[in-house]
Amino acid sequence: MKRVRCPKCDNYIQFDETKYEEGQSLVFVCDNCKKQFSIRIGKTKLNAANRREEKVDEKEGIQDFGNITVIENIFAYKQVFPLHEGDNLIGRRNKGDKIDIPIESNDPSLDRRHCYINVSRNKQGKLTYTLRDNNSVTGTFLMNSLLGPKDRIRIEDGAVVSLGATTFILHEALAEDTDR
């Protein structure tokens, strides 16, 4: 199954791409706003929803500071987001909001500005990752332990973090990428 986003309201519409041939045009009517729009089936259109995940796999500077993988659940599909040095604000995607990691989800327990992961280097030049909650309504959980309002927790590769009903896993940068 693939999905397309309504250009007017950002609502997702799912369809089975195996029933159509490349080059075929499809017309959709959004259930939410009733906007009618069309797409042409092709490799670039079918991969549009997964474009961010493909960029991480290219290894052209994107893996420098590691990434997080949002696990597929009932609210959203698997998503991969690269991290950058400094504070990475994580939250639910909302049109017009400026956040570093906009998770595309309908999860009502995921705040628009839920938590931060800070990426920095220690004295030896090794990357360190620090997690903190951003005063979210449902809280931020590290391995099923709730972070307090002033907690700054160091996390490592494979750390499982839950933001409401949404979960992600931290993947540190590869060792050879951090030896600058």
C-alpha positions as CSV (number, residue, x, y, z in Angstrom):
1,M,0.0,0.0,0.0
2,K,1.2,3.5,-0.8
3,R,-0.2,6.8,0.3
4,V,-0.5,10.3,-1.1
5,R,-1.0,13.6,0.7
6,C,-3.8,16.0,-0.1
7,P,-2.2,19.2,-1.4
8,K,-4.8,21.3,0.5
9,C,-5.2,19.8,4.0
10,D,-2.2,17.3,4.2
11,N,-4.6,14.4,4.8
12,Y,-3.3,11.0,3.6
13,I,-5.1,8.8,1.1
14,Q,-4.0,5.2,0.8
15,F,-4.1,3.2,-2.4
16,D,-2.8,-0.1,-3.7
17,E,-0.1,0.7,-6.2
18,T,0.1,-2.9,-7.5
19,K,-3.3,-2.4,-9.3
20,Y,-1.9,0.3,-11.6
21,E,0.8,0.6,-14.2
22,E,3.6,3.1,-14.4
23,G,2.6,6.2,-16.2
24,Q,-1.1,5.8,-15.4
25,S,-3.0,8.9,-14.0
26,L,-5.1,8.5,-10.8
27,V,-7.7,11.0,-9.6
28,F,-8.3,11.3,-5.8
29,V,-11.0,13.1,-3.8
30,C,-9.9,13.9,-0.2
31,D,-12.3,12.6,2.4
32,N,-11.4,15.5,4.7
33,C,-11.6,18.6,2.6
34,K,-13.3,17.2,-0.7
35,K,-10.4,18.6,-2.8
36,Q,-10.0,16.7,-6.1
37,F,-6.4,16.2,-7.3
38,S,-4.5,13.8,-9.6
39,I,-1.2,12.1,-9.7
40,R,0.7,10.1,-12.3
41,I,2.1,6.8,-11.2
42,G,5.8,6.7,-11.6
43,K,8.9,5.9,-9.6
44,T,9.3,9.4,-8.2
45,K,5.7,9.7,-7.1
46,L,5.5,6.3,-5.5
47,N,8.7,7.0,-3.5
48,A,7.6,10.5,-2.4
49,A,6.4,9.3,1.0
50,N,9.7,7.4,1.6
51,R,12.1,10.1,0.2
52,R,13.5,11.0,3.6
53,E,14.3,7.3,4.4
54,E,16.1,6.9,1.1
55,K,18.3,9.9,1.8
56,V,19.6,8.4,5.0
57,D,20.7,5.3,3.2
58,E,22.8,7.3,0.7
59,K,25.5,8.1,3.3
60,E,26.4,11.4,1.8
61,G,27.0,13.3,5.0
62,I,23.6,12.6,6.5
63,Q,24.8,9.9,8.9
64,D,27.4,12.3,10.5
65,F,25.5,12.6,13.7
66,G,23.3,9.5,13.7
67,N,19.6,9.2,13.2
68,I,16.3,8.1,14.8
69,T,13.9,5.5,13.3
70,V,10.3,6.1,14.2
71,I,8.7,2.6,14.4
72,E,5.7,1.9,12.3
73,N,2.5,1.8,14.4
74,I,-1.2,2.4,13.9
75,F,-0.6,6.2,13.7
76,A,2.2,6.4,11.2
77,Y,4.6,4.5,8.9
78,K,8.3,3.8,9.6
79,Q,10.3,7.1,9.3
80,V,14.0,7.8,9.5
81,F,15.3,11.2,10.5
82,P,18.9,12.4,10.5
83,L,20.2,14.2,13.6
84,H,22.4,17.3,13.5
85,E,24.8,18.7,16.1
86,G,23.1,20.7,18.8
87,D,19.5,20.5,19.9
88,N,17.1,18.4,17.7
89,L,13.5,19.3,18.5
90,I,11.2,16.3,18.0
91,G,7.4,16.6,17.6
92,R,4.3,15.9,15.6
93,R,4.4,17.4,12.1
94,N,2.1,20.4,11.7
95,K,1.9,22.6,8.7
96,G,3.8,25.8,9.3
97,D,5.7,24.6,12.4
98,K,9.4,24.9,12.4
99,I,10.8,21.8,14.2
100,D,13.9,19.7,13.4
101,I,12.3,16.3,13.4
102,P,8.6,16.5,12.3
103,I,7.1,13.1,12.8
104,E,4.2,12.5,10.4
105,S,1.6,11.0,12.7
106,N,-2.0,11.2,13.8
107,D,-1.1,10.3,17.3
108,P,-2.9,12.7,19.6
109,S,-0.6,11.9,22.5
110,L,2.5,13.2,20.6
111,D,3.0,16.9,21.2
112,R,4.0,19.2,18.4
113,R,7.1,20.1,20.3
114,H,7.6,17.0,22.5
115,C,11.3,16.5,23.4
116,Y,14.9,17.3,22.5
117,I,17.9,15.2,21.7
118,N,21.1,17.1,22.0
119,V,24.1,15.9,20.0
120,S,27.5,17.1,21.1
121,R,31.1,15.9,21.3
122,N,32.9,15.1,24.5
123,K,36.6,16.0,25.2
124,Q,37.7,12.9,23.3
125,G,35.7,13.9,20.2
126,K,33.1,11.1,20.6
127,L,29.5,12.0,20.0
128,T,27.2,12.0,23.0
129,Y,23.4,12.1,22.9
130,T,21.3,13.7,25.6
131,L,17.5,13.3,25.9
132,R,15.2,15.8,27.7
133,D,11.4,16.3,27.7
134,N,10.0,19.6,26.5
135,N,7.2,19.9,29.1
136,S,5.0,17.5,27.0
137,V,1.5,16.6,28.1
138,T,2.0,12.8,28.0
139,G,5.7,12.7,29.0
140,T,8.8,11.2,27.4
141,F,9.8,7.6,28.3
142,L,13.2,6.1,28.0
143,M,13.1,2.3,28.2
144,N,9.7,2.6,29.9
145,S,11.0,5.1,32.6
146,L,9.4,8.5,32.6
147,L,11.8,11.5,32.4
148,G,11.2,14.2,35.0
149,P,10.7,17.8,34.0
150,K,14.4,18.7,34.5
151,D,16.0,15.3,33.7
152,R,18.8,15.3,31.1
153,I,19.5,11.6,30.3
154,R,22.5,10.4,28.3
155,I,21.3,7.8,25.7
156,E,23.3,5.4,23.5
157,D,22.8,3.4,20.3
158,G,19.7,1.3,20.4
159,A,17.9,3.4,23.1
160,V,14.1,3.0,22.8
161,V,12.2,6.3,23.4
162,S,8.4,6.6,23.6
163,L,6.5,9.8,23.0
164,G,2.9,9.1,23.8
165,A,2.0,6.1,21.6
166,T,4.9,6.8,19.2
167,T,8.2,5.1,19.6
168,F,11.7,5.7,18.1
169,I,15.1,4.1,18.3
170,L,18.4,6.0,18.4
171,H,21.1,5.0,15.9
172,E,24.5,6.5,16.6
173,A,26.8,7.7,13.9
174,L,29.2,5.1,12.6
175,A,32.6,5.2,14.3
176,E,34.5,6.1,11.1
177,D,32.3,9.1,10.6
178,T,33.1,10.6,14.0
179,D,36.9,10.4,13.7
180,R,37.4,13.9,12.3
